[in-house]
C-alpha cells in the first residue's frame, strides 16, 4: 500500500511530514505560521510598539527559521493594523554577498578563518544599512525589489514630508549604501535626486567660476589683439596661462578632495560594491556646506555608522516607520563559514555589542546555532560587559517538550485534513501503542525536524510492510519501535559529529 492510501483513509489529503525546511514548507507557511508557536514565542517576539532584541540558540531543525518567518508575518500584520507606527523589517540572513566583497578587500588570498578575524561590528552595521537603504530606494524609485526587506509601502505624497536636511540625508545614505545592481549607481542616484527635487546647482559653482574666468580671459585677449597689442600675448604668455588655469583651481581642488573622500569611504565600506569613480561622482553633487560635519563612513569606527543609522531612522520616521527590526538567521550557511563553529563565532561576536543591541528604535532577533553556546561559557568578564546578554531576552536552548511536539504534529495533521475530518496523531497508531509511550517517543525526537523525518519514515516503513489487498490502517507498536531504534542510532551519530552528543 502507498502512503496516500493510508492518509486518505484517515481523512488527510496530503502528507503533513514530507517537508523539513520552513522556508519551503507550504503546510507551515499556509497554516501553522499563524497558529503553532514555540513556548518561548512571547519572549522572542516581544512588543512591536517597543522594538527589542532577542537571542535564540537552537540546534538544527529546532524551528529557528520558522520563528523568523513567524515574526516577519506577525510584523506584517502589525503594520497593516498600525499604519502610523509601522516597523521596517530587514532579513539579514544572506551573508554571502557581503562576505565575498569583504574578502575581496583583504590583501592577498587569505584563509577563511583569517579573513573573518578582521570582521568588525561596523561591517555588520554597514551590511544592515545596505539592505535597508537599497530596499528603501527601490521603493521610492518603484524599481524591482533587489533586497530581502519586507513590508515597504510608501505612498506618493510621503516624500513631501521630508525636509531639506532629510533629503540630503537620504541622498547621502543612497550614495554610500545603495547596493542595487539593476542600473548604474550614478544614474540611480540621479533618479532619486530628481524624485526628491533636491537642487545641486550650488555644488557646481566651481565649474561656473572656471568657465566664466576662461571666457573673461579670452575676451580680454581678443580685445588686446584688436587694440594692436598682440605682442603682449607672446611676451606675457605665463600670465595668460595662469589666468586660464587659475579659474579652474577651485574645481580641481574639489575633485581632489572628493576623490580622497571617495577613496576613504570605499576603503572603509568593506562590504560595499561601489567603484571609487562612481562614489566620487556622487559626492561631487554635494556642496562643501552640505557635506560639512556629515558622518560619512570613512574610518574604522562605529561612530559614523550610528549616525548613519540615526539618519535612516529619521527618514523612515517621516514615512511612518517608528522602528527597525533586523532578523538574523542561517549563520552557518555562508560558504566562507561552511558550518564551522569557530568561524561562526568570529563572524557573530562583533555583533554582540550592547550599544547596538539596545539602540533606541532598533530590535535584533538573532536565531543562532546552539554550538555557539559553548564559546559563551568560556568568555571572560569583558565580553559579558560588552554584550550584556542578561538584557537581551536570551533563550539559551530552543527546546521542545514532548507535549509541544505532539501539538505540532496534530496541528500539521489538522492543516492537511479534508474538510469535516478531525484526525489526530493518536488515530494513526494502533491502540497497543499507549499514549504514554507515544509521548516518550516525542520527547526523544527533541525538535520538529526530527519529528517530521521520523514520522515520514514510520509511514514509509508501515506502508511498505502491507499490500493494497491487505492494508493495515494503524501503525503497529513493532513498526514504531523498530523504526525508532534505527532513527535514534542515526540521530546519535549525527549529534556526535556536531558535538551535541
C-alpha positions as CSV (number, residue, x, y, z in Angstrom):
1,X,0.0,0.0,0.0
2,X,1.1,3.6,-0.5
3,X,1.3,6.4,1.9
4,X,-1.5,8.4,0.2
5,X,-3.9,5.5,0.7
6,X,-3.1,5.3,4.3
7,X,-3.5,9.1,4.8
8,X,-6.7,9.3,2.8
9,X,-8.3,6.6,5.0
10,X,-7.8,8.9,7.9
11,X,-9.1,12.0,6.1
12,X,-5.7,13.5,5.4
13,X,-5.3,14.8,1.9
14,X,-1.5,15.4,1.8
15,X,1.5,14.2,3.8
16,X,2.0,16.5,6.8
17,X,5.6,15.3,7.4
18,X,7.3,15.4,4.0
19,X,8.9,18.9,4.3
20,X,11.8,19.6,6.6
21,X,12.7,23.3,5.8
22,X,10.4,26.0,7.0
23,X,11.3,28.3,4.0
24,X,9.9,25.7,1.5
25,X,7.2,24.2,3.7
26,X,3.7,25.0,2.4
27,X,2.0,23.5,5.4
28,X,3.8,25.8,7.7
29,X,3.5,28.9,5.5
30,X,-0.2,28.4,4.7
31,X,-1.5,27.2,8.1
32,X,0.9,26.7,11.0
33,X,2.6,30.0,10.8
34,X,-0.3,31.8,12.4
35,X,-1.4,29.2,15.0
36,X,1.5,27.0,16.0
37,X,4.1,28.5,18.4
38,X,7.1,27.6,20.4
39,X,6.6,28.2,24.2
40,X,9.2,31.0,24.1
41,X,7.3,32.9,21.4
42,X,6.2,35.8,23.5
43,X,9.7,36.4,24.9
44,X,11.3,36.4,21.4
45,X,8.6,38.3,19.6
46,X,8.2,41.0,22.3
47,X,6.1,44.1,21.8
48,X,6.2,45.6,18.4
49,X,5.4,49.0,19.8
50,X,8.8,48.9,21.6
51,X,11.4,47.1,19.4
52,X,13.7,44.9,21.4
53,X,16.4,42.4,20.9
54,X,16.1,38.6,21.5
55,X,18.8,36.0,21.1
56,X,17.8,32.4,20.5
57,X,20.2,29.4,20.5
58,X,18.9,26.2,19.0
59,X,20.1,23.1,17.2
60,X,19.4,22.4,13.6
61,X,15.8,21.7,13.0
62,X,14.6,23.3,16.2
63,X,12.5,25.9,14.3
64,X,14.7,29.0,14.3
65,X,13.9,29.8,10.7
66,X,10.2,29.0,11.3
67,X,10.2,31.5,14.1
68,X,11.9,34.1,12.0
69,X,9.2,33.7,9.3
70,X,6.5,33.8,12.0
71,X,8.0,37.1,13.4
72,X,8.0,38.5,9.9
73,X,4.4,37.5,9.2
74,X,3.2,38.9,12.5
75,X,5.1,42.2,12.0
76,X,3.4,42.4,8.6
77,X,0.0,42.0,10.2
78,X,1.0,44.6,12.8
79,X,2.0,47.1,10.1
80,X,-1.4,46.7,8.4
81,X,-3.3,47.5,11.6
82,X,-0.9,50.3,12.7
83,X,-0.2,52.3,9.6
84,X,1.3,55.2,11.6
85,X,3.5,53.1,13.7
86,X,4.9,50.6,11.3
87,X,8.2,48.6,11.7
88,X,10.8,48.3,9.0
89,X,11.9,44.7,8.8
90,X,15.3,43.6,7.5
91,X,16.1,39.9,6.8
92,X,19.8,39.8,7.5
93,X,20.2,36.1,6.5
94,X,22.1,36.0,3.2
95,X,25.7,36.8,4.2
96,X,27.5,35.5,1.1
97,X,27.4,38.8,-0.9
98,X,28.8,40.8,2.0
99,X,31.5,38.2,2.9
100,X,32.6,37.9,-0.8
101,X,33.1,41.7,-1.0
102,X,34.8,41.8,2.4
103,X,37.2,39.1,1.3
104,X,38.0,41.0,-1.9
105,X,39.0,43.9,0.2
106,X,41.5,41.8,2.1
107,X,45.1,41.9,0.6
108,X,46.2,38.6,-0.9
109,X,44.4,35.3,-0.8
110,X,43.7,34.5,2.8
111,X,42.2,31.6,4.6
112,X,38.6,32.0,5.7
113,X,39.4,32.0,9.4
114,X,42.0,34.8,8.9
115,X,39.6,36.8,6.8
116,X,36.8,36.5,9.4
117,X,39.2,37.6,12.1
118,X,39.1,41.1,10.6
119,X,35.3,41.3,10.5
120,X,34.1,44.1,12.9
121,X,30.9,45.5,14.3
122,X,30.9,48.3,11.7
123,X,30.9,45.7,8.9
124,X,27.7,44.3,10.3
125,X,26.2,47.8,10.6
126,X,27.3,48.6,7.0
127,X,25.6,45.4,5.8
128,X,22.4,46.1,7.6
129,X,22.3,49.7,6.4
130,X,23.0,48.5,2.8
131,X,20.0,46.2,3.0
132,X,17.7,48.8,4.4
133,X,18.8,51.7,2.1
134,X,18.7,49.6,-1.1
135,X,15.2,48.4,-0.4
136,X,14.1,52.0,0.5
137,X,15.5,53.4,-2.7
138,X,13.9,50.5,-4.7
139,X,10.5,51.5,-3.2
140,X,11.0,55.3,-3.8
141,X,12.0,54.7,-7.4
142,X,9.4,52.0,-7.9
143,X,12.2,49.7,-9.1
144,X,12.3,45.9,-9.0
145,X,13.0,44.9,-5.4
146,X,16.6,43.7,-5.1
147,X,16.9,43.2,-1.4
148,X,15.2,41.0,1.2
149,X,13.4,43.7,3.1
150,X,9.7,43.2,3.5
151,X,6.7,45.5,4.2
152,X,7.9,48.6,2.4
153,X,4.8,50.6,1.4
154,X,5.4,54.3,0.9
155,X,2.6,56.5,-0.7
156,X,3.3,59.0,-3.3
157,X,2.9,62.0,-1.0
158,X,5.3,60.8,1.6
159,X,8.3,62.4,0.0
160,X,6.8,65.8,0.6
161,X,7.1,65.2,4.3
162,X,10.9,65.2,4.1
163,X,12.6,68.5,4.9
164,X,15.7,69.6,3.1
165,X,18.1,68.1,5.6
166,X,16.3,64.7,5.4
167,X,16.5,64.8,1.7
168,X,20.3,65.4,2.0
169,X,20.5,62.5,4.5
170,X,18.6,60.2,2.2
171,X,20.9,61.0,-0.7
172,X,24.0,60.5,1.4
173,X,22.7,57.2,2.5
174,X,21.9,56.2,-1.0
175,X,25.4,57.4,-2.2
176,X,27.1,55.2,0.4
177,X,24.8,52.2,0.9
178,X,22.6,51.7,-2.2
179,X,23.8,48.3,-3.5
180,X,21.4,47.8,-6.4
181,X,22.8,46.1,-9.5
182,X,19.7,46.9,-11.6
183,X,21.3,50.0,-13.0
184,X,24.5,52.1,-12.6
185,X,25.0,53.7,-9.2
186,X,25.3,57.2,-10.6
187,X,22.2,57.0,-12.8
188,X,20.1,55.5,-9.9
189,X,21.3,58.3,-7.6
190,X,20.4,60.9,-10.1
191,X,16.9,59.5,-10.5
192,X,16.5,59.6,-6.7
193,X,17.7,63.2,-6.6
194,X,15.2,64.2,-9.3
195,X,12.5,62.3,-7.4
196,X,13.3,64.3,-4.3
197,X,13.6,67.6,-6.2
198,X,16.9,68.3,-4.4
199,X,18.8,71.1,-6.1
200,X,22.6,70.6,-6.6
201,X,23.4,73.8,-8.5
202,X,25.4,75.2,-5.5
203,X,27.7,72.2,-5.8
204,X,28.8,73.3,-9.2
205,X,29.8,77.0,-8.6
206,X,33.4,76.0,-9.0
207,X,32.7,74.8,-12.6
208,X,30.8,78.0,-13.3
209,X,33.7,80.0,-12.0
210,X,36.2,78.2,-14.2
211,X,34.1,78.7,-17.3
212,X,33.4,82.3,-16.5
213,X,37.1,83.1,-15.8
214,X,38.1,81.4,-19.1
215,X,35.5,83.4,-21.0
216,X,36.8,86.7,-19.5
217,X,40.4,85.8,-20.3
218,X,39.6,85.0,-23.9
219,X,37.5,88.2,-24.2
220,X,40.4,90.2,-22.8
221,X,42.8,88.5,-25.2
222,X,40.6,89.3,-28.2
223,X,40.4,92.9,-27.0
224,X,44.2,93.1,-26.7
225,X,44.7,91.8,-30.2
226,X,42.1,94.1,-31.6
227,X,43.9,97.1,-30.0
228,X,47.1,96.1,-31.9
229,X,49.0,94.8,-28.8
230,X,49.3,91.2,-30.0
231,X,52.9,91.1,-28.7
232,X,51.6,91.2,-25.2
233,X,50.2,87.7,-25.7
234,X,53.5,86.2,-26.5
235,X,55.7,88.2,-24.1
236,X,53.3,87.7,-21.2
237,X,52.2,84.1,-22.0
238,X,52.7,82.9,-18.5
239,X,50.3,85.5,-17.2
240,X,47.6,84.4,-19.6
241,X,48.2,80.8,-18.8
242,X,48.0,81.4,-15.1
243,X,44.7,83.3,-15.7
244,X,43.3,80.4,-17.7
245,X,44.3,77.8,-15.1
246,X,43.6,79.8,-12.0
247,X,39.9,79.9,-12.7
248,X,39.8,76.2,-12.6
249,X,41.7,75.8,-9.4
250,X,38.6,75.7,-7.1
251,X,37.1,73.0,-9.3
252,X,40.3,71.0,-9.4
253,X,40.7,71.3,-5.6
254,X,37.1,69.9,-5.2
255,X,37.9,67.0,-7.5
256,X,41.0,66.2,-5.4
257,X,39.1,66.4,-2.1
258,X,36.1,64.3,-3.4
259,X,38.5,61.7,-4.8
260,X,40.3,61.4,-1.5
261,X,37.0,61.3,0.4
262,X,35.6,58.6,-2.0
263,X,38.8,56.6,-1.5
264,X,38.4,56.7,2.3
265,X,34.7,55.8,2.2
266,X,35.2,52.9,-0.3
267,X,38.2,51.6,1.8
268,X,36.1,51.7,5.0
269,X,32.9,50.2,3.4
270,X,34.4,46.7,3.1
271,X,31.1,45.1,2.3
272,X,30.1,47.6,-0.4
273,X,30.2,47.2,-4.2
274,X,30.7,50.8,-5.3
275,X,33.5,51.7,-7.7
276,X,35.6,54.7,-6.5
277,X,34.8,56.7,-9.6
278,X,31.0,56.3,-9.1
279,X,31.3,57.2,-5.5
280,X,33.3,60.3,-6.3
281,X,30.8,61.4,-8.9
282,X,28.0,61.1,-6.4
283,X,30.0,63.1,-3.8
284,X,30.7,65.8,-6.4
285,X,27.0,66.6,-6.4
286,X,27.1,67.8,-2.8
287,X,28.5,71.2,-1.9
288,X,31.1,71.7,0.8
289,X,28.4,73.2,3.1
290,X,26.2,70.1,2.6
291,X,29.0,67.7,3.5
292,X,30.3,69.8,6.4
293,X,30.4,67.7,9.6
294,X,28.5,64.9,8.0
295,X,29.3,61.5,9.5
296,X,30.3,59.6,6.4
297,X,31.6,56.0,7.0
298,X,35.3,56.8,6.3
299,X,37.2,55.2,9.1
300,X,37.4,52.1,11.2
301,X,34.9,53.2,13.8
302,X,31.3,52.7,14.7
303,X,30.6,56.3,15.5
304,X,29.8,57.3,11.9
305,X,27.7,54.2,11.4
306,X,25.5,55.0,14.4
307,X,25.0,58.5,13.0
308,X,24.1,57.0,9.6
309,X,21.7,54.6,11.3
310,X,20.0,57.6,13.0
311,X,19.7,59.3,9.7
312,X,18.0,56.3,8.3
313,X,15.7,56.1,11.3
314,X,14.8,59.8,10.8
315,X,13.9,59.3,7.2
316,X,11.9,56.2,7.9
317,X,10.0,58.0,10.7
318,X,8.8,60.6,8.1
319,X,7.4,57.6,6.2
320,X,5.5,56.4,9.3
321,X,8.1,53.7,10.3
322,X,8.7,54.0,14.0
323,X,11.3,51.3,14.4
324,X,13.6,48.8,12.6
325,X,13.6,45.0,13.2
326,X,16.6,43.0,12.0
327,X,16.0,39.3,11.7
328,X,19.4,37.4,11.8
329,X,19.4,33.7,10.7
330,X,21.2,31.0,8.8
331,X,24.6,31.9,10.3
332,X,26.1,28.6,9.5
333,X,25.3,28.6,5.8
334,X,27.7,31.1,4.1
335,X,30.4,29.3,2.1
336,X,33.1,31.2,4.0
337,X,31.8,29.8,7.3
338,X,30.6,26.4,6.0
339,X,29.2,25.2,9.3
340,X,32.4,25.8,11.3
341,X,31.5,26.9,14.9
342,X,34.8,28.8,15.2
343,X,34.1,30.8,12.1
344,X,30.6,31.5,13.2
345,X,32.0,32.8,16.4
346,X,34.4,35.1,14.6
347,X,31.7,36.4,12.4
348,X,29.0,36.8,15.1
349,X,30.8,38.0,18.2
350,X,31.4,41.6,17.0
351,X,27.6,41.9,16.6
352,X,27.1,41.1,20.3
353,X,27.5,44.7,21.4
354,X,25.1,46.1,23.9
355,X,25.2,49.6,22.4
356,X,23.8,48.2,19.1
357,X,21.6,45.6,20.6
358,X,19.8,48.2,22.8
359,X,19.9,51.1,20.3
360,X,16.6,53.0,20.6
361,X,14.1,52.1,17.9
362,X,16.1,49.0,16.8
363,X,15.4,45.4,17.6
364,X,17.6,42.5,16.5
365,X,16.2,38.9,16.6
366,X,19.1,36.6,16.4
367,X,18.5,32.9,15.6
368,X,21.8,31.2,16.4
369,X,23.2,27.7,16.2
370,X,23.4,26.0,19.6
371,X,27.1,25.2,19.0
372,X,27.9,28.8,19.9
373,X,26.8,28.4,23.5
374,X,30.0,26.5,24.4
375,X,32.0,29.6,23.4
376,X,29.8,31.8,25.6
377,X,30.6,29.6,28.6
378,X,34.3,30.2,28.0
379,X,34.2,34.0,27.6
380,X,35.7,36.5,30.1
381,X,34.2,39.3,32.0
382,X,34.9,41.9,29.3
383,X,32.8,40.0,26.8
384,X,29.8,39.9,29.1
385,X,30.2,43.6,30.0
386,X,30.2,44.5,26.3
387,X,27.4,42.1,25.2
388,X,25.2,42.3,28.3
389,X,23.4,39.1,27.4
390,X,21.4,39.4,30.6
391,X,19.5,42.3,29.0
392,X,18.9,40.7,25.6
393,X,16.0,38.3,26.2
394,X,18.2,35.3,25.6
395,X,16.8,31.8,25.1
396,X,19.8,29.6,25.8
397,X,18.2,26.4,24.4
398,X,15.4,26.4,21.9
399,X,13.9,23.2,23.4
400,X,10.7,21.4,22.6
401,X,8.9,19.2,25.1
402,X,7.2,16.0,24.0
403,X,3.8,17.6,24.6
404,X,4.8,20.6,22.4
405,X,5.9,18.3,19.6
406,X,2.7,16.3,19.9
407,X,0.8,19.6,19.5
408,X,2.9,20.5,16.4
409,X,2.2,17.1,14.8
410,X,-1.6,17.4,15.5
411,X,-1.6,21.0,14.1
412,X,0.0,19.8,10.8
413,X,-2.3,16.9,10.5
414,X,-5.3,19.2,11.0
415,X,-3.9,21.6,8.4
416,X,-3.7,18.7,5.9
417,X,-7.1,17.2,6.6
418,X,-10.1,17.3,4.4
419,X,-13.0,19.5,5.4
420,X,-15.1,17.9,8.1
421,X,-12.4,15.4,9.2
422,X,-10.6,15.7,12.5
423,X,-7.8,13.1,12.6
424,X,-5.1,13.2,15.2
425,X,-1.7,11.7,15.6
426,X,-3.2,9.2,18.0
427,X,-5.5,7.9,15.2
428,X,-2.5,6.8,13.1
429,X,-1.2,4.3,15.7
430,X,-2.5,1.0,16.9
431,X,-4.2,1.0,20.4
432,X,-1.3,-1.2,21.6
433,X,0.9,2.0,21.4
434,X,0.0,3.7,24.7
435,X,-0.4,7.5,24.9
436,X,2.4,7.5,27.4
437,X,4.8,5.7,25.0
438,X,3.8,8.0,22.2
439,X,4.7,11.0,24.3
440,X,8.0,9.4,25.3
441,X,8.8,9.0,21.6
442,X,8.0,12.6,21.0
443,X,10.5,13.6,23.8
444,X,13.3,11.6,22.3
445,X,12.9,13.4,18.9
446,X,13.6,16.8,20.6
447,X,13.0,19.1,17.6
448,X,10.3,19.4,14.9
449,X,12.7,18.4,12.1
450,X,13.4,15.1,13.8
451,X,9.7,14.7,14.3
452,X,9.0,15.2,10.6
453,X,11.8,12.9,9.5
454,X,10.8,10.2,11.9
455,X,7.1,10.3,11.1
456,X,7.8,10.2,7.4
457,X,10.0,7.2,7.9
458,X,7.4,5.4,10.1
459,X,4.7,6.0,7.4
460,X,7.1,4.6,4.7
461,X,8.0,1.5,6.8
462,X,4.4,0.8,7.7
463,X,3.1,1.1,4.2
464,X,6.0,-0.9,2.8
465,X,5.0,-3.8,5.0
466,X,1.5,-4.1,3.7
467,X,-0.1,-4.7,0.3
468,X,-3.0,-3.0,-1.3
469,X,-5.0,-6.2,-0.9
470,X,-4.2,-6.5,2.8
471,X,-4.0,-2.9,4.1
472,X,-3.5,-2.0,7.7
473,X,-4.9,1.3,8.8
474,X,-2.9,1.7,12.1
475,X,0.8,1.7,12.7
476,X,1.8,-1.2,15.0
477,X,4.0,-1.0,18.0
478,X,6.5,-3.2,16.4
479,X,6.9,-0.9,13.4
480,X,7.1,2.1,15.7
481,X,9.9,0.6,17.9
482,X,12.0,-0.8,15.1
483,X,11.9,2.5,13.2
484,X,12.7,4.4,16.3
485,X,15.7,2.3,17.1
486,X,17.2,2.8,13.7
487,X,16.4,6.5,13.7
488,X,17.9,7.1,17.2
489,X,21.2,5.4,16.2
490,X,21.4,7.7,13.2
491,X,20.5,10.7,15.3
492,X,23.1,9.9,18.0
493,X,25.8,9.6,15.3
494,X,24.8,12.9,13.8
495,X,24.9,14.5,17.3
496,X,28.4,13.3,17.9
497,X,29.5,14.8,14.6
498,X,28.4,18.3,15.6
499,X,29.3,18.0,19.3
500,X,25.8,17.7,20.7
501,X,26.1,14.2,22.0
